[in-house]
Amino acid sequence: MDTAHFLNQLSVNLYWLCFIAYSMYWGLGFTRLKLRFPILAGMVVLHIATITLRGISIEYFPLTNKFESFNGFAIAAFIILLINIRAESHIYRMSLFGVGYGFLAAAAYFPKGLSYAPPLMLTIWYILHVPLSFFCYALWVSAMAAAVARYFTRSDKKTYDRIIDSGFQYGLVTFSVSMIFGGLWGYVAWGAYFLWDAKVVWSVIIWFFYATCLHLDYWQEAKRFKPPMAIVGFLILLMTYVGTSFLIGSSHSFR
């Protein structure tokens, strides 16, 4: 077995170890507050090591296929959860963790062998575009989780309003930068900054949706619509990220 295959197999083994660890974490209900952060932080570090080994084995950024994509989005969700791990509501933590865990589990169904990047991915703009997209998606999922928690908790709702606002704001800023890089990648890959492609069109739709969410602050009576819009936004996110590849078809479709 050559070095690349050895490192990839090690990466896959660590992926399964992460999967077991996250499953136990889920089953234990995130443990007690004092241990909640260090345990999740340790699993996130192990998860990052798994992705790093995968990247070393293919000698490129490991976001080239379905397995790597879903695995990458999962770690983004867990990192955002780590930042907000002290949020009071168990519902918030379970909702955000559940989405990340769902994508981590879905990744298990796809081939895990060595997969090298096609020529159109071999540009710095791709490397800058995709990870930023995942983190903005994770921020919007965090807003959705806070909205769900807001409906089902009796604690101070201002905490969840703050998380919703942060998800809207930082998510939109991150996604805007990602779209700029995506346009530059599109020009390098296809010779155009914009294509009438399903994922590109839905990316524009979701950008306008969350821009609208931010502008609700300028209309006092409309602020109450932020929580339901955070939940609707999650559905649009799923369509943008997954639906365009599996239901419609796109030049951005996963391999």
C-alpha positions as CSV (number, residue, x, y, z in Angstrom):
1,M,0.0,0.0,0.0
2,D,1.5,3.4,-1.0
3,T,1.5,6.4,1.3
4,A,-1.6,8.1,-0.3
5,H,-3.7,5.0,0.2
6,F,-2.4,4.4,3.7
7,L,-3.2,8.0,4.7
8,N,-6.6,7.8,3.2
9,Q,-7.4,4.6,5.0
10,L,-6.2,6.2,8.2
11,S,-8.5,9.1,7.5
12,V,-11.5,6.8,6.9
13,N,-10.8,5.0,10.1
14,L,-10.7,8.3,12.0
15,Y,-13.9,9.3,10.3
16,W,-15.6,6.2,11.8
17,L,-14.0,7.0,15.2
18,C,-15.5,10.5,15.0
19,F,-18.8,9.1,14.0
20,I,-18.9,6.8,17.1
21,A,-17.7,9.7,19.3
22,Y,-20.4,12.1,18.1
23,S,-23.0,9.3,18.4
24,M,-22.0,8.8,22.1
25,Y,-22.0,12.5,22.7
26,W,-25.5,12.7,21.2
27,G,-26.7,9.7,23.3
28,L,-25.3,11.2,26.5
29,G,-27.2,14.5,25.9
30,F,-24.0,16.6,25.6
31,T,-22.9,15.7,29.1
32,R,-22.7,18.3,31.9
33,L,-21.9,22.0,31.3
34,K,-18.3,21.8,32.6
35,L,-17.5,18.9,30.3
36,R,-19.6,19.9,27.3
37,F,-17.1,22.3,25.7
38,P,-13.8,20.3,26.2
39,I,-15.3,17.0,25.0
40,L,-16.8,18.6,21.8
41,A,-13.6,20.6,21.2
42,G,-11.6,17.4,21.4
43,M,-13.9,15.7,18.9
44,V,-13.7,18.7,16.6
45,V,-9.9,18.6,16.7
46,L,-10.0,14.9,15.8
47,H,-12.5,15.6,13.0
48,I,-10.2,18.3,11.6
49,A,-7.3,15.9,11.7
50,T,-9.4,13.4,9.8
51,I,-10.1,15.9,7.0
52,T,-6.5,17.0,7.0
53,L,-5.2,13.5,6.4
54,R,-7.7,13.2,3.6
55,G,-6.3,16.3,2.0
56,I,-2.8,15.2,2.4
57,S,-3.6,11.8,0.7
58,I,-5.1,13.5,-2.4
59,E,-2.7,16.5,-2.2
60,Y,-5.5,19.0,-2.5
61,F,-8.3,20.6,-0.4
62,P,-10.6,17.6,0.5
63,L,-13.9,18.9,-0.9
64,T,-14.0,17.0,-4.2
65,N,-17.0,14.6,-3.8
66,K,-20.2,13.8,-1.8
67,F,-18.4,12.2,1.1
68,E,-15.9,15.1,1.5
69,S,-18.6,17.7,1.0
70,F,-21.0,16.3,3.6
71,N,-18.1,15.7,6.0
72,G,-16.9,19.3,5.5
73,F,-20.3,20.8,6.2
74,A,-20.7,18.7,9.3
75,I,-17.5,20.0,10.8
76,A,-18.6,23.6,10.0
77,A,-21.8,23.0,12.0
78,F,-20.0,21.5,14.9
79,I,-17.6,24.4,15.0
80,I,-20.5,26.9,15.1
81,L,-22.0,24.8,17.9
82,L,-18.7,24.9,19.8
83,I,-18.9,28.7,19.7
84,N,-22.4,28.8,21.1
85,I,-22.1,25.7,23.3
86,R,-23.1,27.6,26.5
87,A,-26.5,28.5,25.1
88,E,-29.1,27.6,27.7
89,S,-31.5,25.7,25.6
90,H,-30.9,22.0,25.1
91,I,-33.3,22.3,22.1
92,Y,-30.9,24.8,20.4
93,R,-27.9,22.5,20.9
94,M,-29.8,19.4,19.8
95,S,-31.1,21.1,16.6
96,L,-27.8,22.4,15.4
97,F,-25.9,19.3,16.4
98,G,-28.6,17.2,14.8
99,V,-28.1,18.8,11.4
100,G,-24.4,18.4,11.5
101,Y,-24.7,14.8,12.7
102,G,-27.2,14.1,9.9
103,F,-24.8,15.2,7.2
104,L,-22.0,13.3,8.9
105,A,-24.1,10.2,8.8
106,A,-25.1,10.8,5.2
107,A,-21.5,11.0,4.3
108,A,-21.1,7.4,5.4
109,Y,-23.2,6.2,2.4
110,F,-20.8,7.5,-0.2
111,P,-17.6,6.1,-1.5
112,K,-14.6,6.9,0.6
113,G,-11.8,5.8,-1.7
114,L,-9.2,8.2,-3.1
115,S,-10.8,10.9,-5.3
116,Y,-8.7,13.5,-7.0
117,A,-9.9,17.0,-7.9
118,P,-10.9,17.5,-11.6
119,P,-9.2,20.3,-13.5
120,L,-12.0,22.9,-12.9
121,M,-11.4,22.7,-9.2
122,L,-7.7,23.3,-9.4
123,T,-7.8,27.0,-8.6
124,I,-7.5,29.1,-5.4
125,W,-11.0,30.5,-6.0
126,Y,-12.5,27.1,-5.4
127,I,-10.6,26.6,-2.2
128,L,-11.8,30.0,-0.9
129,H,-15.4,29.7,-2.2
130,V,-16.6,26.3,-0.8
131,P,-15.4,26.4,2.8
132,L,-16.8,29.9,3.2
133,S,-20.1,28.6,1.8
134,F,-20.2,25.8,4.4
135,F,-19.6,28.2,7.3
136,C,-22.3,30.6,6.2
137,Y,-24.7,27.6,5.8
138,A,-23.7,26.6,9.4
139,L,-24.5,30.1,10.7
140,W,-27.9,30.0,9.0
141,V,-28.5,26.6,10.5
142,S,-27.6,28.1,13.9
143,A,-30.2,30.8,13.3
144,M,-32.8,28.1,12.6
145,A,-31.9,26.2,15.7
146,A,-32.2,29.3,17.8
147,A,-35.6,30.0,16.3
148,V,-36.8,26.5,17.2
149,A,-35.5,26.9,20.7
150,R,-37.2,30.3,21.0
151,Y,-40.6,28.6,20.3
152,F,-40.1,25.8,22.8
153,T,-38.3,27.4,25.7
154,R,-39.4,29.6,28.6
155,S,-36.0,31.1,29.2
156,D,-35.0,34.6,28.1
157,K,-35.8,34.8,24.4
158,K,-33.3,37.7,23.9
159,T,-30.5,35.1,23.8
160,Y,-32.0,33.4,20.9
161,D,-32.9,36.6,19.1
162,R,-29.2,37.5,19.4
163,I,-28.2,34.1,17.9
164,I,-30.7,34.5,15.1
165,D,-29.4,38.1,14.3
166,S,-25.8,36.9,14.4
167,G,-26.6,34.0,12.1
168,F,-28.4,36.3,9.6
169,Q,-25.6,39.0,9.7
170,Y,-22.4,37.0,9.7
171,G,-23.9,34.4,7.4
172,L,-24.9,36.9,4.8
173,V,-21.5,38.7,5.0
174,T,-19.7,35.3,4.7
175,F,-21.9,34.2,1.8
176,S,-21.4,37.5,0.0
177,V,-17.6,37.1,0.1
178,S,-18.1,33.4,-1.0
179,M,-20.2,34.5,-4.0
180,I,-17.4,36.9,-5.1
181,F,-14.9,34.0,-5.0
182,G,-17.5,31.8,-6.6
183,G,-17.9,34.2,-9.5
184,L,-14.1,34.3,-10.0
185,W,-14.0,30.5,-9.9
186,G,-16.8,30.4,-12.5
187,Y,-14.8,32.7,-14.8
188,V,-11.7,30.4,-14.5
189,A,-13.7,27.2,-14.9
190,W,-16.4,28.1,-17.4
191,G,-15.5,31.5,-18.8
192,A,-18.3,33.4,-17.1
193,Y,-18.9,35.1,-13.7
194,F,-22.6,34.0,-13.8
195,L,-24.4,31.0,-15.3
196,W,-28.0,30.1,-15.5
197,D,-27.2,27.1,-13.4
198,A,-29.6,25.7,-10.7
199,K,-27.1,26.1,-7.8
200,V,-26.1,29.6,-9.0
201,V,-29.7,30.7,-9.3
202,W,-30.6,29.3,-5.9
203,S,-27.6,30.9,-4.4
204,V,-28.9,34.3,-5.6
205,I,-32.3,33.4,-4.2
206,I,-31.0,32.6,-0.8
207,W,-28.8,35.7,-0.8
208,F,-31.8,37.9,-1.4
209,F,-33.8,36.0,1.2
210,Y,-31.3,36.6,4.0
211,A,-30.8,40.1,2.9
212,T,-34.5,40.6,3.4
213,C,-34.3,39.0,6.8
214,L,-31.7,41.6,7.8
215,H,-33.8,44.5,6.6
216,L,-36.7,43.5,8.9
217,D,-34.9,45.6,11.5
218,Y,-36.1,48.7,9.7
219,W,-39.7,47.8,10.3
220,Q,-40.6,47.3,13.9
221,E,-43.8,45.3,13.3
222,A,-41.9,42.9,11.0
223,K,-39.2,41.9,13.6
224,R,-41.5,39.1,14.9
225,F,-41.2,37.4,11.6
226,K,-37.5,36.7,12.1
227,P,-37.8,33.3,13.8
228,P,-40.2,31.8,11.2
229,M,-38.0,33.2,8.4
230,A,-35.0,31.5,10.0
231,I,-36.8,28.2,9.7
232,V,-38.0,28.9,6.2
233,G,-34.4,29.9,5.3
234,F,-33.2,26.5,6.4
235,L,-35.5,24.8,3.9
236,I,-34.1,27.1,1.2
237,L,-30.6,26.3,2.3
238,L,-31.3,22.6,1.9
239,M,-32.6,23.2,-1.6
240,T,-29.6,25.3,-2.5
241,Y,-27.0,23.0,-1.1
242,V,-28.5,19.5,-1.7
243,G,-31.6,19.8,-3.8
244,T,-29.9,21.4,-6.7
245,S,-27.5,18.5,-7.0
246,F,-29.8,15.6,-6.2
247,L,-33.2,16.8,-7.5
248,I,-32.5,19.3,-10.3
249,G,-29.0,18.7,-11.5
250,S,-26.2,21.3,-11.8
251,S,-22.8,21.9,-13.1
252,H,-21.9,22.2,-9.4
253,S,-23.3,18.7,-8.7
254,F,-21.3,16.5,-6.4
255,R,-19.4,13.7,-8.0
